[in-house]
Amino acid sequence: MTSFKKLGLGSLALLLLGAGCFGGSSSGADGAMWRSEDGGDEWVQLAALPQVTGVTSIAGTNVTSIEVDPSDDSVYYMGTEANGLFYSLDHGGTWMRPEDTDIRNGEVIGVEVHPDDVCTVYVLTTRSIYKTEDCLRSFEEVFQEGQSDESLTSFVLDWFNPSIVWVGNTAGDVIRSKDAGGSWTTMYRVKDEVTAITVSNADSRVVLVGTDDHGTFRSNNSGSSWVEQEDDLKDEFKNSDEVRGFAQNREGDALYMNTAYGVFRSSNAGETWSPVSQLPDSNEVPLYSMAVDMSDGDIIYAGTIGTLYRSTNGGDSWATEEMPSGRAPLALLVHPRAADLILAGFSKVD
């Protein structure tokens, strides 16, 4: 296991020296990934891309997703809106790119790493799932969206049985592979765009699917049957049926759901939900992302444009910190081994 080593501001500044830029102007660009080591008080941009001609800045890149390798927490993955996948072996100090052109270009909206095999990584684009088993040296397309007018939206790897992969799309199909991407079966159709999928850390048989306008769907038997939960919340909490994402701690006894109404918490793997204390203007200002401390489910973060909200009591009250970017924080993650280390990925939104 690699321990975390701080990269000082001076060291990072040296890394960023170099000609040219990637994905936008290097002068004042506030995209790419940012890191805070003190819970969101101070931030450092992680945007150095060494190349043969020198170190290039990717500070203008729009980020869509962040993943930390569960086996080696020095390895970061960053999906982008138009420039494919980036990865780092030194906590984001410097970035690299895969050689495969399918992974170097276009939009990457998710990355899942095998929990026991650092070299097995799945990459989600809007059209396909790619898999590598040789540490990003080569990739194989293991799934392709078959409907030309639909797109893939979310996927997740089962932590208990990593051969199981779940994926959803804009058509509302919930699709599963039980053999690491070798074959696929449509397990359910929610008849609405799938916005998020998660497998409960408390019980991997519990799968939750969030939708754009029909709330959540829950299975407690690995997808054999499903329960629609929209009516449980929407009558009392307006816009709660627009689900934007899930986040949970390591044990799965603190599961949070981000909706257009606000944030909800479940202590029973999504069987029932209760609203947490409302964030200021949460109905008018969208929460683009949410993250939970893996070791303490009462510590949660929520990101809006310009502001990071932090709660240490499960959402009963919130403190605020200024975000380092004027872009939307589409990706937010608490480092799995360091509670005060926050990673944020920013992207321009319409």
C-alpha positions as CSV (number, residue, x, y, z in Angstrom):
1,M,0.0,0.0,0.0
2,T,1.4,3.4,-1.0
3,S,1.2,6.1,1.7
4,F,0.2,9.6,0.9
5,K,2.9,12.1,0.4
6,K,2.2,15.8,0.3
7,L,3.2,17.8,-2.8
8,G,3.9,21.4,-1.7
9,L,2.9,24.4,-3.7
10,G,6.4,25.1,-4.7
11,S,6.9,21.6,-6.1
12,L,3.6,21.8,-8.0
13,A,4.6,25.1,-9.5
14,L,7.8,23.6,-10.8
15,L,5.8,20.8,-12.4
16,L,3.5,23.1,-14.2
17,L,6.4,25.0,-15.9
18,G,6.4,24.2,-19.6
19,A,5.2,25.4,-23.0
20,G,1.8,25.0,-24.4
21,C,-1.5,23.9,-22.9
22,F,-4.1,21.1,-23.2
23,G,-7.8,21.6,-23.5
24,G,-7.7,25.3,-22.9
25,S,-5.6,28.3,-22.0
26,S,-3.0,27.7,-19.3
27,S,-3.4,31.3,-18.1
28,G,-6.1,31.4,-15.3
29,A,-7.7,28.1,-16.5
30,D,-9.7,26.6,-13.6
31,G,-10.6,23.1,-14.9
32,A,-8.9,19.7,-14.4
33,M,-8.6,18.2,-10.9
34,W,-8.0,20.1,-7.7
35,R,-6.9,18.8,-4.3
36,S,-7.4,20.0,-0.8
37,E,-5.6,18.5,2.1
38,D,-7.6,20.3,4.8
39,G,-11.2,19.5,4.1
40,G,-11.7,22.2,1.5
41,D,-10.0,25.3,3.0
42,E,-7.1,25.5,0.6
43,W,-6.7,24.0,-2.9
44,V,-4.0,23.0,-5.3
45,Q,-4.6,22.4,-9.0
46,L,-3.3,19.1,-10.4
47,A,-2.7,19.8,-14.1
48,A,0.8,18.8,-15.1
49,L,1.2,16.6,-18.2
50,P,4.8,15.7,-18.9
51,Q,5.6,15.3,-22.6
52,V,8.7,14.9,-24.8
53,T,8.7,18.6,-25.5
54,G,8.2,19.7,-21.9
55,V,5.5,19.7,-19.2
56,T,2.1,20.8,-20.6
57,S,-0.8,22.1,-18.5
58,I,-4.2,20.5,-18.8
59,A,-5.7,23.2,-16.6
60,G,-8.4,24.0,-19.2
61,T,-9.7,20.4,-19.3
62,N,-13.3,19.7,-18.4
63,V,-13.5,16.8,-15.9
64,T,-16.5,14.4,-15.6
65,S,-15.3,11.7,-13.2
66,I,-12.6,10.8,-10.6
67,E,-11.6,7.4,-9.3
68,V,-8.9,6.4,-6.8
69,D,-7.5,2.9,-7.2
70,P,-8.8,0.9,-4.1
71,S,-5.6,-1.2,-3.9
72,D,-3.1,1.6,-4.5
73,D,-4.3,5.0,-3.3
74,S,-1.5,6.9,-5.2
75,V,-3.1,6.0,-8.5
76,Y,-5.8,8.4,-9.7
77,Y,-8.0,8.3,-12.8
78,M,-9.7,11.3,-14.4
79,G,-12.4,11.1,-17.0
80,T,-12.8,14.2,-19.2
81,E,-15.5,15.7,-21.4
82,A,-13.5,15.7,-24.7
83,N,-10.0,14.5,-24.0
84,G,-10.5,10.9,-22.9
85,L,-8.9,9.4,-19.9
86,F,-5.9,10.6,-17.8
87,Y,-4.2,8.7,-15.0
88,S,-1.6,9.5,-12.4
89,L,0.7,7.3,-10.4
90,D,1.8,10.0,-7.9
91,H,-1.4,11.3,-6.3
92,G,-2.2,13.6,-9.3
93,G,1.3,15.3,-9.2
94,T,1.7,14.4,-12.9
95,W,-0.6,12.9,-15.4
96,M,-0.3,10.4,-18.3
97,R,-2.5,9.2,-21.1
98,P,-3.3,5.7,-22.5
99,E,-2.0,4.8,-25.9
100,D,-5.3,3.5,-27.1
101,T,-7.0,6.2,-29.3
102,D,-10.5,5.1,-28.2
103,I,-9.5,6.0,-24.6
104,R,-7.5,9.1,-25.4
105,N,-10.3,11.0,-27.1
106,G,-14.0,11.9,-26.6
107,E,-15.9,11.8,-23.3
108,V,-15.1,9.4,-20.5
109,I,-17.9,9.5,-17.9
110,G,-16.8,6.8,-15.5
111,V,-13.9,4.6,-14.4
112,E,-14.1,1.4,-12.2
113,V,-11.0,-0.4,-10.9
114,H,-11.1,-4.0,-9.9
115,P,-10.8,-4.0,-6.1
116,D,-8.1,-6.8,-6.0
117,D,-6.3,-6.3,-9.3
118,V,-4.8,-2.9,-10.1
119,C,-4.3,-3.8,-13.7
120,T,-8.0,-4.5,-14.4
121,V,-9.8,-1.3,-15.2
122,Y,-13.2,-0.5,-16.8
123,V,-13.8,2.8,-18.7
124,L,-17.2,4.1,-19.5
125,T,-17.9,6.3,-22.5
126,T,-21.3,7.4,-23.8
127,R,-21.2,4.6,-26.3
128,S,-19.1,1.8,-24.9
129,I,-17.4,0.1,-22.0
130,Y,-13.7,-0.7,-22.4
131,K,-11.7,-3.0,-20.3
132,T,-8.0,-3.4,-19.7
133,E,-6.3,-6.3,-17.9
134,D,-2.7,-5.1,-18.5
135,C,-2.5,-1.8,-16.6
136,L,-3.9,0.4,-19.5
137,R,-1.4,-0.9,-22.1
138,S,-4.3,-2.2,-24.3
139,F,-8.1,-2.1,-24.1
140,E,-10.9,-4.3,-25.3
141,E,-14.5,-3.1,-26.0
142,V,-16.7,-5.3,-23.9
143,F,-20.0,-3.5,-24.3
144,Q,-21.5,-1.1,-26.9
145,E,-24.8,0.8,-26.7
146,G,-26.9,-0.7,-29.5
147,Q,-29.4,2.1,-29.9
148,S,-28.0,4.9,-32.0
149,D,-30.2,7.6,-30.3
150,E,-29.4,6.5,-26.8
151,S,-26.3,6.8,-24.6
152,L,-24.7,5.1,-21.6
153,T,-24.9,7.1,-18.5
154,S,-23.6,5.3,-15.4
155,F,-22.0,2.0,-14.3
156,V,-20.6,0.3,-11.3
157,L,-18.5,-2.7,-10.4
158,D,-19.8,-5.1,-7.7
159,W,-17.2,-4.9,-4.9
160,F,-18.1,-8.4,-3.5
161,N,-18.0,-10.1,-6.9
162,P,-16.0,-7.9,-9.3
163,S,-17.1,-10.1,-12.3
164,I,-20.5,-8.4,-12.0
165,V,-20.8,-5.1,-13.8
166,W,-23.9,-2.9,-13.9
167,V,-24.6,-0.2,-16.6
168,G,-27.5,2.1,-17.3
169,N,-28.5,4.2,-20.3
170,T,-30.7,7.1,-21.4
171,A,-33.4,4.6,-22.5
172,G,-33.8,3.4,-19.0
173,D,-32.2,0.0,-19.5
174,V,-30.5,-1.6,-16.4
175,I,-28.0,-4.1,-17.8
176,R,-25.7,-6.6,-16.0
177,S,-22.8,-8.7,-16.9
178,K,-21.9,-11.6,-14.6
179,D,-18.7,-12.6,-16.4
180,A,-16.6,-9.5,-16.4
181,G,-18.1,-8.1,-19.6
182,G,-18.2,-11.3,-21.6
183,S,-22.0,-11.3,-21.9
184,W,-24.8,-8.9,-20.9
185,T,-28.4,-9.2,-19.8
186,T,-31.1,-6.5,-19.5
187,M,-32.3,-6.9,-15.9
188,Y,-34.9,-4.2,-15.8
189,R,-36.3,-1.2,-17.7
190,V,-37.2,1.8,-15.6
191,K,-38.7,3.7,-18.6
192,D,-36.7,6.9,-17.8
193,E,-33.1,8.0,-18.1
194,V,-30.8,6.2,-15.7
195,T,-28.7,8.9,-13.9
196,A,-26.9,6.8,-11.3
197,I,-26.3,3.2,-10.2
198,T,-24.8,2.0,-7.0
199,V,-24.2,-1.3,-5.2
200,S,-24.7,-1.1,-1.4
201,N,-21.5,-1.5,0.6
202,A,-23.6,-3.1,3.3
203,D,-24.9,-5.8,1.1
204,S,-23.8,-6.3,-2.6
205,R,-27.1,-7.9,-3.4
206,V,-28.8,-4.5,-3.0
207,V,-28.6,-2.4,-6.2
208,L,-30.0,1.1,-6.4
209,V,-30.8,2.9,-9.7
210,G,-31.5,6.6,-9.8
211,T,-33.5,8.2,-12.6
212,D,-34.1,11.6,-14.2
213,D,-37.8,11.9,-13.4
214,H,-39.0,8.6,-11.7
215,G,-37.0,8.5,-8.4
216,T,-35.2,5.4,-7.4
217,F,-35.6,1.7,-8.1
218,R,-34.2,-0.8,-5.6
219,S,-33.4,-4.5,-5.9
220,N,-32.4,-6.6,-2.8
221,N,-31.6,-9.8,-4.8
222,S,-29.1,-8.7,-7.4
223,G,-31.7,-7.6,-9.9
224,S,-34.1,-10.5,-9.9
225,S,-36.9,-8.2,-8.8
226,W,-37.3,-4.4,-8.3
227,V,-39.3,-1.9,-6.2
228,E,-40.1,1.6,-7.4
229,Q,-39.6,4.2,-4.7
230,E,-40.8,7.4,-6.4
231,D,-44.1,7.7,-4.5
232,D,-42.3,7.2,-1.2
233,L,-40.8,10.7,-1.4
234,K,-42.2,12.9,-4.2
235,D,-45.5,13.8,-2.6
236,E,-43.8,15.3,0.4
237,F,-40.6,16.5,-1.2
238,K,-41.0,18.3,-4.5
239,N,-38.5,17.3,-7.2
240,S,-37.1,14.4,-5.1
241,D,-37.8,12.1,-8.0
242,E,-34.9,13.8,-10.0
243,V,-31.9,11.8,-8.8
244,R,-28.5,13.1,-9.5
245,G,-26.3,10.6,-7.6
246,F,-25.4,8.4,-4.7
247,A,-22.6,8.3,-2.1
248,Q,-21.9,6.0,0.8
249,N,-19.3,5.2,3.4
250,R,-17.2,2.1,3.5
251,E,-19.6,0.1,5.7
252,G,-22.7,1.2,3.7
253,D,-24.6,2.2,6.8
254,A,-24.6,5.8,5.7
255,L,-26.0,6.1,2.1
256,Y,-26.8,9.5,0.7
257,M,-28.9,10.4,-2.4
258,N,-28.5,13.7,-4.2
259,T,-31.8,15.0,-5.7
260,A,-33.2,18.1,-7.2
261,Y,-35.0,18.6,-3.9
262,G,-31.9,18.2,-1.8
263,V,-30.0,15.4,0.0
264,F,-31.5,12.3,1.6
265,R,-29.9,9.8,3.9
266,S,-30.6,6.1,4.4
267,S,-29.2,3.9,7.2
268,N,-30.8,0.7,5.8
269,A,-29.2,0.4,2.3
270,G,-31.8,2.5,0.6
271,E,-34.9,0.8,1.9
272,T,-36.1,4.1,3.4
273,W,-34.9,7.6,3.1
274,S,-35.0,10.8,5.3
275,P,-34.1,14.3,4.2
276,V,-31.1,15.9,5.8
277,S,-31.0,19.6,6.7
278,Q,-31.6,21.6,3.6
279,L,-28.7,23.4,2.1
280,P,-29.2,27.1,1.3
281,D,-31.1,27.5,-2.0
282,S,-30.8,23.8,-2.7
283,N,-33.9,24.0,-4.9
284,E,-32.5,26.8,-7.0
285,V,-28.7,26.0,-7.0
286,P,-28.0,22.4,-8.2
287,L,-25.7,20.2,-6.2
288,Y,-23.5,18.8,-8.9
289,S,-21.7,16.3,-6.7
290,M,-21.6,14.7,-3.3
291,A,-18.9,12.7,-1.4
292,V,-18.7,10.8,1.9
293,D,-15.8,10.1,4.2
294,M,-15.3,6.4,3.8
295,S,-14.5,5.8,7.5
296,D,-17.1,8.3,9.0
297,G,-20.5,8.4,7.3
298,D,-21.4,11.6,9.2
299,I,-18.8,13.6,7.2
300,I,-20.2,14.6,3.9
301,Y,-19.5,17.1,1.2
302,A,-21.7,18.7,-1.5
303,G,-20.5,20.8,-4.4
304,T,-22.1,23.7,-6.2
305,I,-20.6,26.3,-8.5
306,G,-18.4,28.4,-6.3
307,T,-19.2,26.7,-3.0
308,L,-18.3,23.5,-1.1
309,Y,-20.6,22.5,1.7
310,R,-19.3,20.3,4.5
311,S,-21.2,18.6,7.3
312,T,-19.6,16.6,10.2
313,N,-23.0,15.5,11.7
314,G,-24.7,13.7,8.9
315,G,-26.2,16.8,7.3
316,D,-27.8,18.3,10.4
317,S,-25.8,21.5,9.8
318,W,-23.4,22.7,7.1
319,A,-20.3,24.9,6.9
320,T,-19.1,26.4,3.6
321,E,-15.8,26.8,1.8
322,E,-15.1,28.7,-1.4
323,M,-14.4,26.4,-4.4
324,P,-11.2,27.1,-6.3
325,S,-13.0,27.1,-9.7
326,G,-15.9,28.9,-11.3
327,R,-16.8,25.7,-13.2
328,A,-19.2,23.1,-12.0
329,P,-17.7,20.4,-9.6
330,L,-19.1,17.4,-11.5
331,A,-16.8,15.0,-9.6
332,L,-16.1,15.1,-5.9
333,L,-14.3,12.4,-3.9
334,V,-12.9,12.0,-0.3
335,H,-9.7,10.1,-0.5
336,P,-10.2,6.6,0.9
337,R,-7.2,6.8,3.2
338,A,-7.1,10.4,4.2
339,A,-10.3,12.0,5.5
340,D,-9.3,15.6,5.0
341,L,-8.0,15.1,1.4
342,I,-10.7,16.1,-1.0
343,L,-10.5,15.7,-4.8
344,A,-12.7,17.8,-7.1
345,G,-13.0,17.8,-10.9
346,F,-14.5,20.8,-12.6
347,S,-16.3,21.3,-15.9
348,K,-18.0,24.1,-17.8
349,V,-21.8,23.6,-18.0
350,D,-24.4,25.3,-20.1
